[in-house]
Amino acid sequence: MPLKTEICQLAVRDVGGIEVLINLLETDEVRCKLGSLKILKEITKNPQIRKSVTDIGGLQPLVNLLRSLNRDLKCLCAEVIANVANCHRARRTVRQYGGIKYLVALLDCPSLNSVPMTSEVERDIEVARCGALALWSCSKSRKNKLAMKRAGVISLLVRLLKSPHENMLIPVVGTLQECASEESYRIAIRTEGMINDLVKNLKRDNDELQMHCASTIFKCAEEPETRDLVRTYNGLEPLVALLSKQSNKELLAAVTGAIWKCAISKENVKQFQKLGTIEQLVGLLNEQPEEVLVNVVGALSEMAKDPSNRSTIRKAGGIPSLVSLLTRTNQELLTNTTKAVGKCAEEADSMSIIENLDGVRLLWSLLKNPNPKVQSYAAWALCPCIQNAKDAGELVRSFVGGLELIVSLLNSKDLEVLAAVCAAVSKIAEDEENLAVITDHGVVPLLSRLTHTKDDRLRCPLTDAIAKCCTWGTNRIDFGRAGAVIPIVRYLKSSDPNVHRSTAKALFQLSRDPNNCVSMHQVNVVKYLLQMVGSSDPELQTASAGCISNIRRLALANEKVHLTKLHEKIKFNGIKDSTVKKSSKNKTSPSHHHHHHYEEQENQEPLENHSHEETDLNEKSIISDDHISNHDDTAVRTTLSDNLETPTGEVNNSLKASPQILTDSNILSPN
């Protein structure tokens, strides 16, 4: 028809035809209204006409007609609204005029599954279909979604989803697809049994319906319960089967998206393995739209969490394709690709391919990407690359400015970036030369500044990095001077066992400096470490015992020094008193000998009492002034005595070691 052409549609607008058509909707003649709506239905497919209808206030009479008893009027009116509501302002206007509740009411079709199918039943079904079309367009607005929910749309959609009519199912599932962006709708889709119906409709031979069903599952499968339901209702098999329809890119994007989200669950990954999904996904890595690639790579990144799947990806030839995608500019694609490459790099054979293809350099260059998510995943991906590279130290040094770049990222404001960079620093610091370089770039003060974080996601990699950096030069002393010790001790209050382990390792390294031991003692670290010694984690147990041992040795060494000084002082005072007595005796006449002896005995007792008081006072001090400044020695000794002399077993033996001065040479490594 001529009205389907853009020229005719714009001609109607230019001669003022839209105003006339809208005015006809307010007449009492049904045939005029029907004729006007039929024309509006065709011409409102043009975006410019939609805007004109909205501008002249045409939506109010359209909404009013939804209350008509004439089913043909309601059908045509809903279809016009479905077209016009593709405009944002029109969707808002429909809601403001109360149109949402009238459209929801159109979905109520009691005769949906009536047999036999009569003309009356067909007209009722058509009304519901047109109402679903209009709601599909209106549901692109979040406020409209909430208004639809308040109007009771969910129960009606549940009923319509069981319809055998495909022309009805398409707008119904399309509406669900739009609404699934809201958590309340996702919960309803799961709890009202709609997942089963979506899986059944996936098996229908209708590409458009399959696409909307897969897209709805894509959005809903963010939740673990929904992923399990898809597997329970045998939904994974039809999803994998639809990967063969590569000519339909919209369908392919929806299906790969659903597979990606379903692959987050380990049980689903096992099922995908049996279905040969990985090989099919690897085959889609070339010559596909970015929308498809994002989902394909996302699915592979989830499946690569299983070590056996990494070798499958490598054998299928997926590593070169993944590395080549690191040069793209799509941010979401880069995020998923870095995740996938990072997981594959955990396998030695895959890492060799990545290294040969210069994949590590590409990952390092992504640290400059302005997107924090890309930066963080690139840094995480570098960790297994550095760990499994043949000559990791030399590889890292080969990137000009690479170490300076990664240290500079410790200034980031993004928590995920900071956590990932700290993890990368801990791997880089395993090479002595690289550790020296990042130390020169100021890694110690930057790490120290981060120690006040309260987020366990950062605490774990941060303490790992600090532990590794302590092994170079005066870094452990510098961490203490930067105030990093006391905040780290507080990490032991965390409920995360991984934080406990990494923190204990850091504290052990820091405790090899006497001043750090004093700082730890100030915040009662021994109390927490004694609890950690009883852990079932051998690394945590050993590091905690090593830290306690260092603190104990410092205490014993300083006590020994004090007692030695005290004994020397007492001995010196005794010699001095003896000399004075002899001198006095020589000067005293024999006639006064008895009187002098009495005075000597009388004066000797206060001197002895004074010596005992001085001994008691000095024994309370166990850490010398050389190591402790402005610290209460009495508190140090009392606490250490209470906490360190009671443990039994292996740790007790380490605490009873002979006193030694705390140095790097005589502290045994906990390993």
Order of alpha helices (4+ residues) and beta strands (2+ residues): alpha-alpha-alpha-alpha-alpha-alpha-alpha-alpha-alpha-alpha-alpha-alpha-alpha-alpha-alpha-alpha-alpha-alpha-alpha-alpha-alpha-alpha-alpha-alpha-alpha-alpha-alpha-alpha-alpha-alpha-alpha-alpha-alpha-alpha-alpha-alpha-alpha-alpha-alpha-alpha-alpha-alpha
